[in-house]
């Protein structure tokens, strides 16, 4: 007869903690403590760097809340001991300044249409280069990419001559057209590479369902490409809002943006800190609001394609 085999035991024997010459389990506690201290040190260093980076902005904001006499008598850090110097009188003054409010309106009228039109045109062109077949498509795209290396300064005088011949020199539309023309190569290059990463099966399925190219672009490409489109819109908004060179060349007296207005104030009234400080802070505040409002899309667009 065959002897019966005893069933394996279900009892699990716990292994004794391994002790090493370096100290055994206490080594894990030490490692965690060092890790926490290292993390705290890194956070402290990053906090200091952020404060140093923000120091000029803080100084600008505080200076915009002090009178001319206080700014001329001592630095902005004086408010640490005399906080009563802070006042909003400078902002009341500039908001009642017709020239500044007109320049701010011109900045909005230049930046918003430029951003919207550029994103719309670049999205359509990028979709064409990525998913539509037409003669010399790749060669045309190479030409678009080659335009990235053309500096803005090269085209200022020729384009100014064209605008003069057309009778639009010194107007807001000519500034908008120039920004769109020189922003399109980068915008098309960015969006085309993003759109090309969209799975082809999605587009083929939409075509099999009878969707037209326009419907595919609106219902498939635009929702999937929203992070890249939002990132491009943020970049373009910041570039145009902070632009000085193009506005100095093409904007007329009635179409100057805020950057040119502040530059003229510096040239004419070098000591008018009560106008320059609050005006510069307002010029800084609007892009910050736009950036933080669309920060989620910006981060998604920057990280797009980094993980498969």
KEKE-3310 file (N, C-alpha, C; in steps of 0.2 Angstrom, whole numbers, plus 5000, padded with zeros to 4 digits):
npx = (5004:5002:5009:5000:5000:5003:4994:4999:5004:4995:5000:5009:5025:5032:5046:5060:5065:5077:5094:5106:5124:5124:5114:5101:5083:5082:5089:5080:5071:5081:5083:5071:5070:5081:5077:5065:5071:5079:5069:5062:5073:5075:5062:5063:5074:5068:5058:5064:5071:5059:5054:5064:5064:5051:5053:5056:5043:5035:5041:5037:5023:5021:5027:5018:5008:5012:5015:5022:5031:5035:5040:5052:5059:5062:5066:5055:5054:5052:5039:5038:5040:5033:5018:5007:5010:5004:4993:4979:4978:4986:4981:4968:4971:4977:4967:4958:4964:4963:4972:4979:4969:4964:4975:4976:4964:4967:4977:4970:4961:4971:4977:4967:4959:4971:4975:4964:4961:4974:4975:4964:4966:4979:4975:4967:4976:4986:4979:4976:4989:4992:4983:4977:4978:4987:4994:5011:5012:5021:5032:5028:5025:5038:5043:5035:5040:5053:5052:5052:5064:5066:5069:5060:5064:5069:5058:5052:5054:5050:5037:5031:5031:5022:5011:5009:5007:4994:4987:4984:4993:4999:4987:4976:4972:4983:4994:4988:4988:5002:5007:5000:5004:5018:5017:5011:5020:5026:5015:5008:5017:5018:5005:5003:5011:5006:4993:4996:4999:4987:4977:4975:4964:4953:4949:4947:4936:4926:4925:4920:4908:4902:4906:4911:4926:4926:4917:4924:4935:4930:4923:4931:4946:4947:4942:4951:4963:4963:4971:4984:4980:4975:4987:4995:4987:4989:5003:5003:4995:5002:5014:5010:5003:5014:5022:5033:5041:5035:5023:5029:5034:5023:5011:5000:4997:4984:4982:4991:4997:4997:5011:5019:5013:5018:5032:5033:5030:5040:5050:5046:5043:5053:5053:5040:5034:5022:5014:5020:5023:5010:5004:5013:5011:4997:4998:5006:4997:4986:4991:4995:4983:4976:4985:4984:4971:4970:4979:4978:4975:4987:4997:4994:4995:5009:5014:5009:5011:5022:5021:5017)
npy = (4994:5011:5024:5037:5054:5068:5083:5099:5111:5126:5135:5150:5154:5167:5177:5181:5197:5205:5208:5219:5223:5236:5241:5236:5235:5249:5256:5258:5268:5278:5281:5285:5297:5305:5306:5314:5326:5329:5332:5343:5352:5354:5360:5372:5378:5380:5388:5400:5404:5406:5417:5427:5428:5434:5446:5458:5460:5461:5473:5482:5482:5487:5500:5505:5508:5518:5536:5549:5557:5548:5537:5544:5547:5536:5518:5505:5495:5502:5502:5491:5496:5507:5506:5514:5521:5516:5517:5519:5529:5532:5522:5527:5538:5535:5527:5536:5543:5547:5544:5533:5523:5522:5517:5505:5499:5498:5489:5477:5476:5473:5462:5451:5449:5445:5433:5425:5424:5419:5406:5400:5400:5393:5381:5375:5375:5366:5354:5351:5349:5338:5328:5328:5325:5333:5341:5343:5344:5341:5348:5361:5362:5361:5373:5382:5378:5382:5396:5399:5403:5416:5432:5445:5458:5459:5460:5472:5485:5482:5477:5488:5497:5491:5492:5505:5508:5502:5509:5507:5509:5512:5509:5499:5486:5483:5481:5469:5460:5459:5452:5440:5435:5433:5424:5413:5402:5396:5392:5383:5373:5368:5364:5355:5344:5340:5336:5326:5316:5310:5296:5287:5278:5284:5295:5288:5280:5290:5295:5283:5284:5293:5307:5323:5332:5344:5342:5331:5339:5348:5340:5329:5332:5345:5344:5334:5340:5351:5354:5357:5368:5377:5380:5386:5397:5404:5406:5415:5425:5431:5435:5444:5454:5459:5464:5476:5481:5479:5486:5499:5502:5500:5505:5519:5536:5535:5522:5516:5503:5498:5495:5504:5516:5517:5517:5529:5537:5535:5541:5554:5559:5555:5554:5551:5541:5538:5536:5526:5515:5509:5508:5499:5488:5485:5481:5470:5462:5457:5447:5438:5434:5428:5417:5409:5406:5398:5388:5374:5368:5373:5366:5353:5354:5356:5344:5335:5321:5317:5305:5289)
npz = (5000:4997:5005:5013:5008:5018:5018:5013:5024:5029:5037:5038:5040:5048:5043:5052:5057:5047:5051:5050:5048:5048:5056:5055:5056:5060:5051:5041:5047:5049:5035:5031:5039:5034:5021:5023:5029:5018:5009:5015:5015:5001:4998:5006:5000:4987:4990:4994:4982:4975:4982:4980:4966:4965:4971:4964:4958:4969:4974:4964:4965:4978:4977:4968:4976:4984:4988:4977:4984:4995:4988:4983:4994:5002:5000:4994:5004:5015:5020:5028:5041:5041:5037:5034:5023:5012:4999:4988:4979:4968:4959:4957:4951:4938:4932:4929:4919:4903:4892:4896:4899:4886:4879:4886:4881:4868:4868:4872:4861:4851:4855:4858:4846:4838:4844:4844:4830:4825:4831:4826:4812:4812:4817:4807:4796:4802:4803:4790:4785:4793:4791:4778:4761:4748:4734:4735:4748:4759:4755:4756:4769:4774:4770:4778:4790:4788:4789:4802:4806:4801:4806:4815:4813:4800:4792:4795:4788:4774:4776:4782:4771:4762:4770:4770:4756:4755:4763:4777:4787:4803:4810:4820:4814:4805:4814:4820:4809:4806:4818:4817:4805:4808:4818:4814:4808:4819:4826:4817:4816:4829:4832:4821:4823:4835:4831:4822:4831:4835:4835:4820:4818:4824:4816:4804:4807:4809:4796:4790:4795:4788:4791:4787:4782:4788:4799:4805:4810:4819:4828:4832:4831:4837:4851:4855:4853:4862:4873:4867:4859:4868:4875:4865:4863:4875:4875:4863:4867:4878:4871:4862:4870:4878:4869:4861:4851:4838:4840:4842:4829:4820:4826:4827:4833:4838:4841:4849:4860:4878:4882:4874:4878:4891:4889:4883:4893:4902:4894:4893:4906:4917:4931:4935:4944:4950:4939:4931:4939:4944:4931:4925:4933:4931:4918:4920:4927:4920:4910:4920:4926:4915:4912:4924:4924:4913:4917:4919:4906:4900:4906:4903:4889:4888:4893:4884:4874:4880:4887:4882)
capx = (5000:5005:5008:4996:5004:5000:4992:5004:5002:4993:5003:5014:5030:5035:5053:5063:5068:5084:5098:5113:5129:5123:5109:5094:5077:5083:5091:5074:5069:5085:5083:5065:5071:5085:5072:5061:5075:5081:5063:5061:5078:5073:5057:5065:5078:5064:5054:5069:5071:5053:5054:5069:5061:5045:5055:5055:5036:5033:5043:5033:5017:5022:5029:5012:5004:5015:5015:5029:5036:5037:5045:5058:5062:5065:5064:5048:5054:5050:5032:5038:5040:5027:5013:5002:5011:5001:4987:4976:4977:4989:4977:4962:4973:4978:4961:4954:4968:4960:4977:4981:4963:4964:4980:4974:4959:4970:4980:4965:4959:4976:4979:4962:4958:4976:4975:4958:4962:4980:4973:4959:4970:4984:4972:4965:4982:4989:4975:4977:4996:4993:4978:4974:4983:4986:5000:5017:5010:5027:5037:5025:5026:5045:5043:5032:5045:5059:5050:5053:5071:5066:5068:5055:5067:5070:5052:5049:5053:5046:5030:5029:5030:5016:5005:5008:5003:4987:4983:4982:4999:4997:4981:4976:4972:4990:4997:4986:4990:5009:5007:4997:5009:5024:5015:5008:5024:5027:5008:5006:5022:5016:4998:5003:5015:5001:4987:4998:4999:4980:4976:4971:4958:4947:4947:4944:4929:4922:4924:4916:4901:4900:4908:4915:4932:4925:4914:4930:4940:4926:4920:4937:4952:4947:4942:4957:4969:4962:4977:4989:4977:4975:4994:4997:4983:4992:5009:5002:4992:5008:5019:5007:5002:5020:5025:5034:5044:5030:5019:5033:5034:5017:5005:4999:4996:4978:4982:4997:4996:5000:5018:5021:5012:5022:5038:5033:5030:5047:5054:5044:5043:5057:5052:5033:5033:5015:5010:5023:5022:5003:5003:5016:5008:4991:5001:5008:4992:4981:4993:4995:4976:4975:4989:4982:4964:4970:4985:4977:4976:4994:5001:4992:4998:5016:5016:5006:5016:5028:5019:5013)
capy = (5000:5018:5029:5044:5060:5073:5089:5104:5115:5132:5140:5154:5156:5174:5178:5186:5203:5204:5213:5220:5226:5244:5243:5232:5239:5256:5259:5261:5274:5283:5283:5290:5303:5308:5308:5320:5331:5332:5335:5349:5357:5356:5365:5378:5381:5382:5394:5406:5405:5409:5424:5431:5429:5438:5452:5464:5461:5464:5480:5486:5483:5491:5506:5508:5510:5524:5542:5551:5559:5542:5534:5548:5548:5530:5512:5502:5491:5506:5500:5486:5500:5513:5503:5519:5524:5512:5521:5517:5536:5531:5519:5531:5543:5532:5524:5542:5545:5545:5541:5526:5518:5521:5512:5498:5496:5496:5482:5472:5476:5470:5455:5446:5447:5442:5427:5421:5423:5415:5400:5397:5399:5388:5374:5373:5373:5361:5348:5350:5346:5332:5322:5329:5324:5338:5341:5346:5345:5340:5354:5367:5362:5363:5381:5385:5377:5387:5403:5400:5406:5423:5437:5450:5464:5459:5462:5478:5490:5480:5477:5495:5500:5488:5495:5512:5508:5500:5515:5505:5510:5516:5507:5492:5480:5482:5477:5462:5456:5457:5447:5434:5433:5430:5419:5407:5397:5392:5389:5378:5368:5365:5360:5350:5339:5337:5333:5320:5310:5308:5289:5287:5275:5288:5298:5283:5278:5296:5295:5278:5286:5299:5313:5327:5334:5349:5339:5328:5344:5351:5335:5325:5335:5351:5342:5330:5345:5357:5356:5361:5374:5382:5382:5390:5403:5407:5409:5420:5431:5434:5438:5451:5458:5462:5467:5483:5482:5479:5492:5505:5503:5500:5508:5526:5539:5533:5515:5513:5499:5500:5495:5510:5522:5517:5519:5536:5540:5535:5546:5561:5560:5550:5553:5550:5534:5537:5533:5521:5509:5506:5506:5493:5482:5483:5477:5463:5458:5454:5441:5433:5431:5424:5411:5405:5404:5392:5384:5367:5367:5374:5360:5347:5355:5355:5337:5331:5317:5315:5298:5286)
capz = (5000:4996:5011:5012:5009:5022:5015:5015:5030:5027:5042:5035:5045:5047:5043:5057:5054:5045:5055:5046:5052:5048:5061:5054:5055:5062:5045:5037:5050:5047:5028:5030:5042:5030:5016:5025:5030:5012:5006:5018:5013:4995:4998:5009:4994:4982:4993:4994:4975:4973:4985:4976:4959:4965:4974:4960:4957:4975:4975:4960:4968:4984:4974:4965:4982:4988:4984:4974:4990:4999:4984:4982:5001:5004:4996:4995:5010:5021:5022:5034:5047:5041:5033:5033:5017:5007:4997:4981:4976:4961:4954:4955:4946:4932:4929:4927:4914:4897:4888:4899:4898:4879:4877:4888:4877:4861:4869:4871:4854:4847:4858:4858:4839:4836:4847:4841:4822:4824:4833:4821:4805:4813:4818:4801:4792:4805:4802:4783:4785:4797:4789:4772:4756:4743:4730:4738:4755:4763:4753:4759:4777:4775:4769:4784:4796:4787:4791:4809:4807:4799:4811:4814:4811:4793:4788:4797:4783:4768:4778:4783:4764:4760:4774:4768:4750:4756:4767:4784:4791:4809:4812:4824:4809:4802:4820:4821:4803:4807:4823:4814:4799:4810:4823:4811:4807:4825:4828:4813:4817:4835:4831:4816:4827:4840:4828:4819:4836:4836:4832:4813:4818:4826:4810:4799:4810:4808:4789:4788:4797:4784:4793:4782:4785:4793:4805:4809:4813:4824:4833:4834:4831:4842:4858:4857:4853:4866:4877:4863:4857:4874:4876:4860:4864:4881:4872:4859:4871:4882:4867:4859:4876:4880:4863:4861:4845:4832:4841:4841:4822:4816:4829:4826:4839:4841:4841:4853:4866:4885:4882:4871:4882:4897:4887:4882:4900:4904:4890:4894:4913:4920:4938:4936:4947:4952:4933:4929:4944:4944:4925:4924:4937:4928:4912:4922:4931:4915:4908:4925:4926:4909:4913:4929:4922:4909:4919:4918:4899:4898:4909:4898:4882:4888:4894:4879:4870:4884:4890:4877)
cpx = (5004:5004:5004:5001:5000:5000:4997:5000:5001:4996:5009:5019:5033:5042:5055:5066:5075:5088:5104:5118:5128:5117:5102:5089:5078:5086:5085:5071:5074:5085:5077:5066:5076:5081:5068:5065:5077:5075:5062:5067:5077:5067:5059:5069:5073:5059:5058:5070:5065:5052:5058:5067:5055:5047:5054:5047:5033:5034:5039:5026:5017:5023:5023:5007:5006:5015:5022:5034:5039:5042:5052:5062:5065:5063:5057:5048:5052:5043:5032:5038:5034:5022:5008:5004:5007:4994:4985:4975:4980:4984:4970:4964:4974:4972:4957:4958:4966:4966:4979:4975:4963:4969:4979:4969:4962:4974:4976:4962:4964:4977:4973:4961:4964:4977:4970:4960:4968:4978:4968:4962:4975:4981:4970:4971:4985:4985:4976:4984:4996:4989:4975:4980:4982:4993:5005:5016:5017:5032:5034:5026:5033:5046:5041:5037:5051:5058:5051:5060:5071:5065:5063:5058:5068:5064:5049:5048:5049:5039:5027:5027:5024:5010:5004:5005:4996:4983:4981:4988:4997:4990:4981:4976:4979:4994:4995:4988:4998:5010:5005:5002:5015:5023:5013:5013:5025:5020:5007:5011:5020:5010:4999:5006:5010:4996:4989:4999:4992:4979:4972:4965:4952:4945:4944:4937:4924:4921:4920:4909:4898:4901:4912:4921:4931:4922:4920:4934:4936:4925:4926:4943:4952:4947:4948:4963:4968:4968:4983:4987:4977:4982:4997:4993:4987:4999:5008:4999:4998:5012:5016:5005:5008:5024:5027:5037:5039:5026:5023:5033:5028:5011:5005:4998:4989:4977:4988:4994:4999:5007:5021:5019:5016:5029:5038:5033:5037:5052:5053:5045:5046:5055:5044:5032:5026:5011:5013:5022:5015:5002:5006:5013:5001:4993:5003:5002:4988:4984:4993:4988:4974:4979:4986:4975:4965:4976:4984:4978:4983:4998:5000:4995:5006:5018:5013:5012:5022:5027:5015:5008)
cpy = (5006:5022:5035:5050:5066:5080:5095:5109:5122:5138:5143:5156:5163:5174:5183:5192:5203:5210:5213:5223:5234:5246:5240:5237:5247:5259:5262:5267:5279:5285:5287:5297:5308:5311:5314:5326:5334:5335:5342:5354:5359:5361:5372:5382:5384:5388:5400:5408:5409:5417:5429:5433:5434:5445:5458:5466:5464:5471:5484:5487:5488:5499:5509:5510:5515:5530:5544:5553:5553:5538:5537:5548:5542:5524:5509:5498:5496:5505:5495:5490:5505:5510:5508:5523:5522:5516:5519:5524:5535:5528:5523:5536:5541:5530:5530:5545:5542:5541:5534:5521:5517:5516:5505:5495:5494:5490:5477:5471:5473:5463:5450:5444:5443:5434:5422:5419:5418:5408:5396:5395:5393:5381:5371:5371:5367:5354:5346:5347:5339:5326:5323:5328:5329:5338:5345:5348:5346:5346:5360:5368:5363:5370:5384:5384:5382:5394:5405:5404:5414:5428:5442:5456:5465:5462:5469:5483:5488:5480:5484:5499:5497:5491:5502:5513:5506:5505:5512:5506:5514:5514:5500:5486:5478:5479:5470:5458:5454:5452:5441:5431:5430:5425:5413:5401:5392:5389:5383:5372:5365:5361:5354:5343:5336:5333:5326:5314:5307:5301:5290:5283:5279:5292:5294:5281:5284:5296:5289:5279:5291:5306:5317:5329:5340:5347:5335:5333:5346:5346:5330:5328:5341:5348:5338:5335:5351:5359:5360:5368:5379:5384:5387:5397:5407:5410:5415:5426:5435:5438:5444:5456:5462:5464:5474:5485:5483:5485:5499:5507:5504:5504:5516:5529:5537:5526:5512:5509:5502:5500:5502:5516:5522:5519:5526:5540:5541:5540:5553:5563:5555:5549:5552:5542:5533:5535:5527:5514:5506:5504:5499:5487:5480:5479:5470:5459:5454:5447:5436:5430:5426:5417:5407:5403:5398:5388:5377:5365:5368:5368:5354:5348:5354:5348:5333:5328:5315:5307:5295:5281)
cpz = (5000:5002:5009:5013:5013:5018:5017:5020:5027:5032:5038:5041:5043:5047:5048:5053:5052:5048:5051:5050:5053:5053:5060:5053:5056:5056:5041:5040:5049:5040:5027:5033:5037:5024:5017:5026:5023:5008:5009:5016:5006:4994:5001:5003:4989:4984:4993:4987:4973:4975:4981:4970:4960:4968:4970:4959:4963:4976:4970:4962:4974:4982:4971:4970:4986:4984:4981:4979:4994:4995:4983:4989:5003:4999:4998:5002:5016:5024:5028:5041:5047:5036:5031:5026:5011:5005:4990:4977:4969:4956:4952:4950:4939:4928:4927:4921:4907:4892:4890:4897:4890:4876:4880:4884:4870:4862:4869:4864:4849:4849:4857:4851:4836:4838:4844:4834:4821:4826:4828:4814:4806:4814:4812:4797:4795:4803:4795:4782:4788:4793:4782:4767:4750:4740:4734:4745:4760:4762:4756:4766:4778:4774:4775:4790:4795:4789:4798:4810:4804:4804:4810:4811:4804:4789:4790:4792:4777:4770:4779:4776:4761:4763:4771:4761:4750:4760:4774:4789:4797:4812:4816:4819:4807:4808:4820:4815:4804:4812:4820:4809:4803:4816:4820:4810:4813:4827:4824:4814:4824:4835:4826:4820:4832:4837:4825:4824:4837:4832:4825:4814:4820:4820:4804:4801:4808:4800:4787:4790:4793:4786:4788:4786:4790:4800:4809:4813:4819:4830:4836:4836:4837:4849:4860:4857:4857:4870:4873:4861:4862:4876:4871:4861:4870:4878:4868:4862:4875:4877:4864:4864:4878:4875:4863:4854:4839:4834:4840:4833:4818:4819:4828:4833:4842:4842:4846:4859:4873:4885:4879:4875:4888:4895:4885:4888:4903:4900:4892:4902:4917:4927:4940:4938:4949:4946:4931:4933:4943:4936:4923:4927:4934:4921:4914:4925:4926:4913:4914:4926:4921:4910:4918:4928:4918:4910:4917:4911:4897:4900:4904:4891:4882:4889:4889:4875:4874:4887:4884:4881)
residu = (UNK:UNK:UNK:UNK:UNK:UNK:UNK:UNK:UNK:UNK:UNK:UNK:UNK:UNK:UNK:UNK:UNK:UNK:UNK:UNK:UNK:UNK:UNK:UNK:UNK:UNK:UNK:UNK:UNK:UNK:UNK:UNK:UNK:UNK:UNK:UNK:UNK:UNK:UNK:UNK:UNK:UNK:UNK:UNK:UNK:UNK:UNK:UNK:UNK:UNK:UNK:UNK:UNK:UNK:UNK:UNK:UNK:UNK:UNK:UNK:UNK:UNK:UNK:UNK:UNK:UNK:UNK:UNK:UNK:UNK:UNK:UNK:UNK:UNK:UNK:UNK:UNK:UNK:UNK:UNK:UNK:UNK:UNK:UNK:UNK:UNK:UNK:UNK:UNK:UNK:UNK:UNK:UNK:UNK:UNK:UNK:UNK:UNK:UNK:UNK:UNK:UNK:UNK:UNK:UNK:UNK:UNK:UNK:UNK:UNK:UNK:UNK:UNK:UNK:UNK:UNK:UNK:UNK:UNK:UNK:UNK:UNK:UNK:UNK:UNK:UNK:UNK:UNK:UNK:UNK:UNK:UNK:UNK:UNK:UNK:UNK:UNK:UNK:UNK:UNK:UNK:UNK:UNK:UNK:UNK:UNK:UNK:UNK:UNK:UNK:UNK:UNK:UNK:UNK:UNK:UNK:UNK:UNK:UNK:UNK:UNK:UNK:UNK:UNK:UNK:UNK:UNK:UNK:UNK:UNK:UNK:UNK:UNK:UNK:UNK:UNK:UNK:UNK:UNK:UNK:UNK:UNK:UNK:UNK:UNK:UNK:UNK:UNK:UNK:UNK:UNK:UNK:UNK:UNK:UNK:UNK:UNK:UNK:UNK:UNK:UNK:UNK:UNK:UNK:UNK:UNK:UNK:UNK:UNK:UNK:UNK:UNK:UNK:UNK:UNK:UNK:UNK:UNK:UNK:UNK:UNK:UNK:UNK:UNK:UNK:UNK:UNK:UNK:UNK:UNK:UNK:UNK:UNK:UNK:UNK:UNK:UNK:UNK:UNK:UNK:UNK:UNK:UNK:UNK:UNK:UNK:UNK:UNK:UNK:UNK:UNK:UNK:UNK:UNK:UNK:UNK:UNK:UNK:UNK:UNK:UNK:UNK:UNK:UNK:UNK:UNK:UNK:UNK:UNK:UNK:UNK:UNK:UNK:UNK:UNK:UNK:UNK:UNK:UNK:UNK:UNK:UNK:UNK:UNK:UNK:UNK:UNK:UNK:UNK:UNK:UNK:UNK:UNK:UNK:UNK:UNK:UNK:UNK:UNK:UNK:UNK:UNK:UNK:UNK:UNK:UNK:UNK:UNK)
# end
